[in-house]
Amino acid sequence: MLEFLTSGTGLALALAAVVAIGIVIIAIRIAIKLAIRAALVAAVVLAALYAVGVIG
C-alpha cells in the first residue's frame, strides 16, 4: 500500500485529486458570487417595475 502511494503513479493520482478538489472549490465560489449578483440585479429590476406600476 505504501509503495503505491510513493510511486510515480500514486503520487500523480494524489496530485490530480488535490487539483480537482481545488478547481471544484473555486468553481463553487464563482457560482455563488454570480448567483448573488444575479439576485441583486433581479431585485432592483423588480423594485423598479413595481415602482413604475408595471407589476403589483
mmCIF file of the N, C-alpha and C atoms, coordinates in Angstrom:
data_MODEL
# 
_entry.id   MODEL 
# 
loop_
_atom_site.group_PDB 
_atom_site.id 
_atom_site.type_symbol 
_atom_site.label_atom_id 
_atom_site.label_alt_id 
_atom_site.label_comp_id 
_atom_site.label_asym_id 
_atom_site.label_entity_id 
_atom_site.label_seq_id 
_atom_site.pdbx_PDB_ins_code 
_atom_site.Cartn_x 
_atom_site.Cartn_y 
_atom_site.Cartn_z 
_atom_site.occupancy 
_atom_site.B_iso_or_equiv 
_atom_site.pdbx_formal_charge 
_atom_site.auth_seq_id 
_atom_site.auth_comp_id 
_atom_site.auth_asym_id 
_atom_site.auth_atom_id 
_atom_site.pdbx_PDB_model_num 
ATOM 1   N N  . MET A 1 1  ? 0.834   -1.206 0.000   1.00 0.00 ? 1  MET A N  1 
ATOM 2   C CA . MET A 1 1  ? 0.000   0.000  0.000   1.00 0.00 ? 1  MET A CA 1 
ATOM 3   C C  . MET A 1 1  ? 0.866   1.252  0.000   1.00 0.00 ? 1  MET A C  1 
ATOM 4   N N  . LEU A 1 2  ? 1.866   1.255  0.842   1.00 0.00 ? 2  LEU A N  1 
ATOM 5   C CA . LEU A 1 2  ? 2.734   2.430  0.939   1.00 0.00 ? 2  LEU A CA 1 
ATOM 6   C C  . LEU A 1 2  ? 3.566   2.598  -0.328  1.00 0.00 ? 2  LEU A C  1 
ATOM 7   N N  . GLU A 1 3  ? 3.914   1.488  -0.963  1.00 0.00 ? 3  GLU A N  1 
ATOM 8   C CA . GLU A 1 3  ? 4.687   1.574  -2.197  1.00 0.00 ? 3  GLU A CA 1 
ATOM 9   C C  . GLU A 1 3  ? 3.880   2.232  -3.318  1.00 0.00 ? 3  GLU A C  1 
ATOM 10  N N  . PHE A 1 4  ? 2.595   1.948  -3.367  1.00 0.00 ? 4  PHE A N  1 
ATOM 11  C CA . PHE A 1 4  ? 1.751   2.554  -4.401  1.00 0.00 ? 4  PHE A CA 1 
ATOM 12  C C  . PHE A 1 4  ? 1.661   4.074  -4.209  1.00 0.00 ? 4  PHE A C  1 
ATOM 13  N N  . LEU A 1 5  ? 1.567   4.503  -2.961  1.00 0.00 ? 5  LEU A N  1 
ATOM 14  C CA . LEU A 1 5  ? 1.450   5.943  -2.695  1.00 0.00 ? 5  LEU A CA 1 
ATOM 15  C C  . LEU A 1 5  ? 2.740   6.691  -3.002  1.00 0.00 ? 5  LEU A C  1 
ATOM 16  N N  . THR A 1 6  ? 3.872   6.032  -2.821  1.00 0.00 ? 6  THR A N  1 
ATOM 17  C CA . THR A 1 6  ? 5.144   6.700  -3.066  1.00 0.00 ? 6  THR A CA 1 
ATOM 18  C C  . THR A 1 6  ? 5.628   6.526  -4.500  1.00 0.00 ? 6  THR A C  1 
ATOM 19  N N  . SER A 1 7  ? 4.946   5.685  -5.273  1.00 0.00 ? 7  SER A N  1 
ATOM 20  C CA . SER A 1 7  ? 5.348   5.512  -6.666  1.00 0.00 ? 7  SER A CA 1 
ATOM 21  C C  . SER A 1 7  ? 4.886   6.711  -7.488  1.00 0.00 ? 7  SER A C  1 
ATOM 22  N N  . GLY A 1 8  ? 5.381   6.800  -8.698  1.00 0.00 ? 8  GLY A N  1 
ATOM 23  C CA . GLY A 1 8  ? 5.029   7.921  -9.565  1.00 0.00 ? 8  GLY A CA 1 
ATOM 24  C C  . GLY A 1 8  ? 3.551   7.968  -9.890  1.00 0.00 ? 8  GLY A C  1 
ATOM 25  N N  . THR A 1 9  ? 2.940   6.820  -10.128 1.00 0.00 ? 9  THR A N  1 
ATOM 26  C CA . THR A 1 9  ? 1.519   6.768  -10.481 1.00 0.00 ? 9  THR A CA 1 
ATOM 27  C C  . THR A 1 9  ? 0.649   7.200  -9.303  1.00 0.00 ? 9  THR A C  1 
ATOM 28  N N  . GLY A 1 10 ? 0.950   6.690  -8.137  1.00 0.00 ? 10 GLY A N  1 
ATOM 29  C CA . GLY A 1 10 ? 0.163   7.054  -6.952  1.00 0.00 ? 10 GLY A CA 1 
ATOM 30  C C  . GLY A 1 10 ? 0.279   8.527  -6.623  1.00 0.00 ? 10 GLY A C  1 
ATOM 31  N N  . LEU A 1 11 ? 1.482   9.041  -6.746  1.00 0.00 ? 11 LEU A N  1 
ATOM 32  C CA . LEU A 1 11 ? 1.710   10.458 -6.462  1.00 0.00 ? 11 LEU A CA 1 
ATOM 33  C C  . LEU A 1 11 ? 0.991   11.329 -7.477  1.00 0.00 ? 11 LEU A C  1 
ATOM 34  N N  . ALA A 1 12 ? 1.014   10.936 -8.737  1.00 0.00 ? 12 ALA A N  1 
ATOM 35  C CA . ALA A 1 12 ? 0.324   11.697 -9.781  1.00 0.00 ? 12 ALA A CA 1 
ATOM 36  C C  . ALA A 1 12 ? -1.184  11.681 -9.551  1.00 0.00 ? 12 ALA A C  1 
ATOM 37  N N  . LEU A 1 13 ? -1.730  10.541 -9.162  1.00 0.00 ? 13 LEU A N  1 
ATOM 38  C CA . LEU A 1 13 ? -3.159  10.450 -8.882  1.00 0.00 ? 13 LEU A CA 1 
ATOM 39  C C  . LEU A 1 13 ? -3.539  11.309 -7.679  1.00 0.00 ? 13 LEU A C  1 
ATOM 40  N N  . ALA A 1 14 ? -2.707  11.315 -6.666  1.00 0.00 ? 14 ALA A N  1 
ATOM 41  C CA . ALA A 1 14 ? -2.986  12.125 -5.487  1.00 0.00 ? 14 ALA A CA 1 
ATOM 42  C C  . ALA A 1 14 ? -2.946  13.611 -5.832  1.00 0.00 ? 14 ALA A C  1 
ATOM 43  N N  . LEU A 1 15 ? -1.950  14.019 -6.609  1.00 0.00 ? 15 LEU A N  1 
ATOM 44  C CA . LEU A 1 15 ? -1.879  15.426 -7.007  1.00 0.00 ? 15 LEU A CA 1 
ATOM 45  C C  . LEU A 1 15 ? -3.049  15.815 -7.897  1.00 0.00 ? 15 LEU A C  1 
ATOM 46  N N  . ALA A 1 16 ? -3.452  14.928 -8.784  1.00 0.00 ? 16 ALA A N  1 
ATOM 47  C CA . ALA A 1 16 ? -4.605  15.203 -9.644  1.00 0.00 ? 16 ALA A CA 1 
ATOM 48  C C  . ALA A 1 16 ? -5.875  15.352 -8.819  1.00 0.00 ? 16 ALA A C  1 
ATOM 49  N N  . ALA A 1 17 ? -6.026  14.539 -7.791  1.00 0.00 ? 17 ALA A N  1 
ATOM 50  C CA . ALA A 1 17 ? -7.198  14.639 -6.917  1.00 0.00 ? 17 ALA A CA 1 
ATOM 51  C C  . ALA A 1 17 ? -7.203  15.961 -6.164  1.00 0.00 ? 17 ALA A C  1 
ATOM 52  N N  . VAL A 1 18 ? -6.052  16.383 -5.667  1.00 0.00 ? 18 VAL A N  1 
ATOM 53  C CA . VAL A 1 18 ? -5.963  17.661 -4.950  1.00 0.00 ? 18 VAL A CA 1 
ATOM 54  C C  . VAL A 1 18 ? -6.298  18.821 -5.880  1.00 0.00 ? 18 VAL A C  1 
ATOM 55  N N  . VAL A 1 19 ? -5.782  18.785 -7.095  1.00 0.00 ? 19 VAL A N  1 
ATOM 56  C CA . VAL A 1 19 ? -6.062  19.840 -8.070  1.00 0.00 ? 19 VAL A CA 1 
ATOM 57  C C  . VAL A 1 19 ? -7.545  19.860 -8.431  1.00 0.00 ? 19 VAL A C  1 
ATOM 58  N N  . ALA A 1 20 ? -8.135  18.688 -8.609  1.00 0.00 ? 20 ALA A N  1 
ATOM 59  C CA . ALA A 1 20 ? -9.556  18.608 -8.951  1.00 0.00 ? 20 ALA A CA 1 
ATOM 60  C C  . ALA A 1 20 ? -10.418 19.185 -7.830  1.00 0.00 ? 20 ALA A C  1 
ATOM 61  N N  . ILE A 1 21 ? -10.084 18.888 -6.595  1.00 0.00 ? 21 ILE A N  1 
ATOM 62  C CA . ILE A 1 21 ? -10.835 19.435 -5.464  1.00 0.00 ? 21 ILE A CA 1 
ATOM 63  C C  . ILE A 1 21 ? -10.690 20.947 -5.417  1.00 0.00 ? 21 ILE A C  1 
ATOM 64  N N  . GLY A 1 22 ? -9.496  21.456 -5.680  1.00 0.00 ? 22 GLY A N  1 
ATOM 65  C CA . GLY A 1 22 ? -9.288  22.907 -5.709  1.00 0.00 ? 22 GLY A CA 1 
ATOM 66  C C  . GLY A 1 22 ? -10.100 23.584 -6.796  1.00 0.00 ? 22 GLY A C  1 
ATOM 67  N N  . ILE A 1 23 ? -10.156 22.970 -7.962  1.00 0.00 ? 23 ILE A N  1 
ATOM 68  C CA . ILE A 1 23 ? -10.931 23.539 -9.067  1.00 0.00 ? 23 ILE A CA 1 
ATOM 69  C C  . ILE A 1 23 ? -12.413 23.559 -8.726  1.00 0.00 ? 23 ILE A C  1 
ATOM 70  N N  . VAL A 1 24 ? -12.897 22.502 -8.102  1.00 0.00 ? 24 VAL A N  1 
ATOM 71  C CA . VAL A 1 24 ? -14.314 22.456 -7.713  1.00 0.00 ? 24 VAL A CA 1 
ATOM 72  C C  . VAL A 1 24 ? -14.630 23.544 -6.697  1.00 0.00 ? 24 VAL A C  1 
ATOM 73  N N  . ILE A 1 25 ? -13.761 23.745 -5.728  1.00 0.00 ? 25 ILE A N  1 
ATOM 74  C CA . ILE A 1 25 ? -13.991 24.779 -4.718  1.00 0.00 ? 25 ILE A CA 1 
ATOM 75  C C  . ILE A 1 25 ? -14.010 26.162 -5.357  1.00 0.00 ? 25 ILE A C  1 
ATOM 76  N N  . ILE A 1 26 ? -13.079 26.425 -6.259  1.00 0.00 ? 26 ILE A N  1 
ATOM 77  C CA . ILE A 1 26 ? -13.043 27.728 -6.938  1.00 0.00 ? 26 ILE A CA 1 
ATOM 78  C C  . ILE A 1 26 ? -14.289 27.924 -7.785  1.00 0.00 ? 26 ILE A C  1 
ATOM 79  N N  . ALA A 1 27 ? -14.725 26.876 -8.488  1.00 0.00 ? 27 ALA A N  1 
ATOM 80  C CA . ALA A 1 27 ? -15.928 26.975 -9.317  1.00 0.00 ? 27 ALA A CA 1 
ATOM 81  C C  . ALA A 1 27 ? -17.159 27.252 -8.468  1.00 0.00 ? 27 ALA A C  1 
ATOM 82  N N  . ILE A 1 28 ? -17.261 26.637 -7.308  1.00 0.00 ? 28 ILE A N  1 
ATOM 83  C CA . ILE A 1 28 ? -18.403 26.879 -6.423  1.00 0.00 ? 28 ILE A CA 1 
ATOM 84  C C  . ILE A 1 28 ? -18.387 28.316 -5.916  1.00 0.00 ? 28 ILE A C  1 
ATOM 85  N N  . ARG A 1 29 ? -17.216 28.834 -5.568  1.00 0.00 ? 29 ARG A N  1 
ATOM 86  C CA . ARG A 1 29 ? -17.125 30.230 -5.107  1.00 0.00 ? 29 ARG A CA 1 
ATOM 87  C C  . ARG A 1 29 ? -17.571 31.193 -6.205  1.00 0.00 ? 29 ARG A C  1 
ATOM 88  N N  . ILE A 1 30 ? -17.130 30.956 -7.429  1.00 0.00 ? 30 ILE A N  1 
ATOM 89  C CA . ILE A 1 30 ? -17.514 31.819 -8.550  1.00 0.00 ? 30 ILE A CA 1 
ATOM 90  C C  . ILE A 1 30 ? -19.014 31.731 -8.786  1.00 0.00 ? 30 ILE A C  1 
ATOM 91  N N  . ALA A 1 31 ? -19.566 30.528 -8.717  1.00 0.00 ? 31 ALA A N  1 
ATOM 92  C CA . ALA A 1 31 ? -21.009 30.346 -8.934  1.00 0.00 ? 31 ALA A CA 1 
ATOM 93  C C  . ALA A 1 31 ? -21.815 31.072 -7.869  1.00 0.00 ? 31 ALA A C  1 
ATOM 94  N N  . ILE A 1 32 ? -21.362 31.037 -6.631  1.00 0.00 ? 32 ILE A N  1 
ATOM 95  C CA . ILE A 1 32 ? -22.072 31.738 -5.556  1.00 0.00 ? 32 ILE A CA 1 
ATOM 96  C C  . ILE A 1 32 ? -22.033 33.238 -5.783  1.00 0.00 ? 32 ILE A C  1 
ATOM 97  N N  . LYS A 1 33 ? -20.879 33.772 -6.173  1.00 0.00 ? 33 LYS A N  1 
ATOM 98  C CA . LYS A 1 33 ? -20.778 35.216 -6.435  1.00 0.00 ? 33 LYS A CA 1 
ATOM 99  C C  . LYS A 1 33 ? -21.698 35.630 -7.578  1.00 0.00 ? 33 LYS A C  1 
ATOM 100 N N  . LEU A 1 34 ? -21.732 34.829 -8.651  1.00 0.00 ? 34 LEU A N  1 
ATOM 101 C CA . LEU A 1 34 ? -22.608 35.146 -9.780  1.00 0.00 ? 34 LEU A CA 1 
ATOM 102 C C  . LEU A 1 34 ? -24.076 35.070 -9.382  1.00 0.00 ? 34 LEU A C  1 
ATOM 103 N N  . ALA A 1 35 ? -24.441 34.090 -8.560  1.00 0.00 ? 35 ALA A N  1 
ATOM 104 C CA . ALA A 1 35 ? -25.829 33.960 -8.113  1.00 0.00 ? 35 ALA A CA 1 
ATOM 105 C C  . ALA A 1 35 ? -26.242 35.154 -7.259  1.00 0.00 ? 35 ALA A C  1 
ATOM 106 N N  . ILE A 1 36 ? -25.355 35.620 -6.405  1.00 0.00 ? 36 ILE A N  1 
ATOM 107 C CA . ILE A 1 36 ? -25.665 36.783 -5.573  1.00 0.00 ? 36 ILE A CA 1 
ATOM 108 C C  . ILE A 1 36 ? -25.853 38.017 -6.444  1.00 0.00 ? 36 ILE A C  1 
ATOM 109 N N  . ARG A 1 37 ? -24.974 38.207 -7.415  1.00 0.00 ? 37 ARG A N  1 
ATOM 110 C CA . ARG A 1 37 ? -25.099 39.368 -8.301  1.00 0.00 ? 37 ARG A CA 1 
ATOM 111 C C  . ARG A 1 37 ? -26.384 39.302 -9.116  1.00 0.00 ? 37 ARG A C  1 
ATOM 112 N N  . ALA A 1 38 ? -26.735 38.136 -9.620  1.00 0.00 ? 38 ALA A N  1 
ATOM 113 C CA . ALA A 1 38 ? -27.964 37.981 -10.400 1.00 0.00 ? 38 ALA A CA 1 
ATOM 114 C C  . ALA A 1 38 ? -29.183 38.262 -9.530  1.00 0.00 ? 38 ALA A C  1 
ATOM 115 N N  . ALA A 1 39 ? -29.157 37.821 -8.293  1.00 0.00 ? 39 ALA A N  1 
ATOM 116 C CA . ALA A 1 39 ? -30.273 38.072 -7.380  1.00 0.00 ? 39 ALA A CA 1 
ATOM 117 C C  . ALA A 1 39 ? -30.412 39.558 -7.080  1.00 0.00 ? 39 ALA A C  1 
ATOM 118 N N  . LEU A 1 40 ? -29.291 40.243 -6.910  1.00 0.00 ? 40 LEU A N  1 
ATOM 119 C CA . LEU A 1 40 ? -29.350 41.691 -6.654  1.00 0.00 ? 40 LEU A CA 1 
ATOM 120 C C  . LEU A 1 40 ? -29.911 42.439 -7.856  1.00 0.00 ? 40 LEU A C  1 
ATOM 121 N N  . VAL A 1 41 ? -29.477 42.074 -9.053  1.00 0.00 ? 41 VAL A N  1 
ATOM 122 C CA . VAL A 1 41 ? -29.987 42.718 -10.263 1.00 0.00 ? 41 VAL A CA 1 
ATOM 123 C C  . VAL A 1 41 ? -31.475 42.444 -10.412 1.00 0.00 ? 41 VAL A C  1 
ATOM 124 N N  . ALA A 1 42 ? -31.895 41.220 -10.158 1.00 0.00 ? 42 ALA A N  1 
ATOM 125 C CA . ALA A 1 42 ? -33.312 40.885 -10.258 1.00 0.00 ? 42 ALA A CA 1 
ATOM 126 C C  . ALA A 1 42 ? -34.132 41.662 -9.240  1.00 0.00 ? 42 ALA A C  1 
ATOM 127 N N  . ALA A 1 43 ? -33.622 41.832 -8.042  1.00 0.00 ? 43 ALA A N  1 
ATOM 128 C CA . ALA A 1 43 ? -34.340 42.589 -7.012  1.00 0.00 ? 43 ALA A CA 1 
ATOM 129 C C  . ALA A 1 43 ? -34.485 44.050 -7.419  1.00 0.00 ? 43 ALA A C  1 
ATOM 130 N N  . VAL A 1 44 ? -33.444 44.632 -7.976  1.00 0.00 ? 44 VAL A N  1 
ATOM 131 C CA . VAL A 1 44 ? -33.502 46.031 -8.409  1.00 0.00 ? 44 VAL A CA 1 
ATOM 132 C C  . VAL A 1 44 ? -34.494 46.188 -9.555  1.00 0.00 ? 44 VAL A C  1 
ATOM 133 N N  . VAL A 1 45 ? -34.453 45.274 -10.508 1.00 0.00 ? 45 VAL A N  1 
ATOM 134 C CA . VAL A 1 45 ? -35.380 45.346 -11.650 1.00 0.00 ? 45 VAL A CA 1 
ATOM 135 C C  . VAL A 1 45 ? -36.822 45.187 -11.178 1.00 0.00 ? 45 VAL A C  1 
ATOM 136 N N  . LEU A 1 46 ? -37.069 44.232 -10.296 1.00 0.00 ? 46 LEU A N  1 
ATOM 137 C CA . LEU A 1 46 ? -38.424 44.047 -9.786  1.00 0.00 ? 46 LEU A CA 1 
ATOM 138 C C  . LEU A 1 46 ? -38.897 45.254 -8.986  1.00 0.00 ? 46 LEU A C  1 
ATOM 139 N N  . ALA A 1 47 ? -38.021 45.844 -8.199  1.00 0.00 ? 47 ALA A N  1 
ATOM 140 C CA . ALA A 1 47 ? -38.398 47.038 -7.446  1.00 0.00 ? 47 ALA A CA 1 
ATOM 141 C C  . ALA A 1 47 ? -38.725 48.193 -8.388  1.00 0.00 ? 47 ALA A C  1 
ATOM 142 N N  . ALA A 1 48 ? -37.945 48.340 -9.456  1.00 0.00 ? 48 ALA A N  1 
ATOM 143 C CA . ALA A 1 48 ? -38.203 49.395 -10.426 1.00 0.00 ? 48 ALA A CA 1 
ATOM 144 C C  . ALA A 1 48 ? -39.535 49.161 -11.151 1.00 0.00 ? 48 ALA A C  1 
ATOM 145 N N  . LEU A 1 49 ? -39.807 47.931 -11.538 1.00 0.00 ? 49 LEU A N  1 
ATOM 146 C CA . LEU A 1 49 ? -41.070 47.619 -12.198 1.00 0.00 ? 49 LEU A CA 1 
ATOM 147 C C  . LEU A 1 49 ? -42.249 47.858 -11.255 1.00 0.00 ? 49 LEU A C  1 
ATOM 148 N N  . TYR A 1 50 ? -42.073 47.538 -10.004 1.00 0.00 ? 50 TYR A N  1 
ATOM 149 C CA . TYR A 1 50 ? -43.132 47.771 -9.022  1.00 0.00 ? 50 TYR A CA 1 
ATOM 150 C C  . TYR A 1 50 ? -43.363 49.274 -8.816  1.00 0.00 ? 50 TYR A C  1 
ATOM 151 N N  . ALA A 1 51 ? -42.280 50.028 -8.753  1.00 0.00 ? 51 ALA A N  1 
ATOM 152 C CA . ALA A 1 51 ? -42.389 51.474 -8.552  1.00 0.00 ? 51 ALA A CA 1 
ATOM 153 C C  . ALA A 1 51 ? -43.071 52.145 -9.760  1.00 0.00 ? 51 ALA A C  1 
ATOM 154 N N  . VAL A 1 52 ? -42.823 51.659 -10.940 1.00 0.00 ? 52 VAL A N  1 
ATOM 155 C CA . VAL A 1 52 ? -43.419 52.238 -12.147 1.00 0.00 ? 52 VAL A CA 1 
ATOM 156 C C  . VAL A 1 52 ? -44.886 51.810 -12.272 1.00 0.00 ? 52 VAL A C  1 
ATOM 157 N N  . GLY A 1 53 ? -45.228 50.682 -11.681 1.00 0.00 ? 53 GLY A N  1 
ATOM 158 C CA . GLY A 1 53 ? -46.596 50.221 -11.716 1.00 0.00 ? 53 GLY A CA 1 
ATOM 159 C C  . GLY A 1 53 ? -46.854 49.136 -12.732 1.00 0.00 ? 53 GLY A C  1 
ATOM 160 N N  . VAL A 1 54 ? -45.808 48.573 -13.299 1.00 0.00 ? 54 VAL A N  1 
ATOM 161 C CA . VAL A 1 54 ? -45.953 47.512 -14.297 1.00 0.00 ? 54 VAL A CA 1 
ATOM 162 C C  . VAL A 1 54 ? -46.458 46.239 -13.615 1.00 0.00 ? 54 VAL A C  1 
ATOM 163 N N  . ILE A 1 55 ? -45.946 45.953 -12.422 1.00 0.00 ? 55 ILE A N  1 
ATOM 164 C CA . ILE A 1 55 ? -46.412 44.778 -11.671 1.00 0.00 ? 55 ILE A CA 1 
ATOM 165 C C  . ILE A 1 55 ? -46.988 45.249 -10.350 1.00 0.00 ? 55 ILE A C  1 
ATOM 166 N N  . GLY A 1 56 ? -47.785 44.408 -9.759  1.00 0.00 ? 56 GLY A N  1 
ATOM 167 C CA . GLY A 1 56 ? -48.328 44.714 -8.432  1.00 0.00 ? 56 GLY A CA 1 
ATOM 168 C C  . GLY A 1 56 ? -49.550 45.534 -8.524  1.00 0.00 ? 56 GLY A C  1 
# 
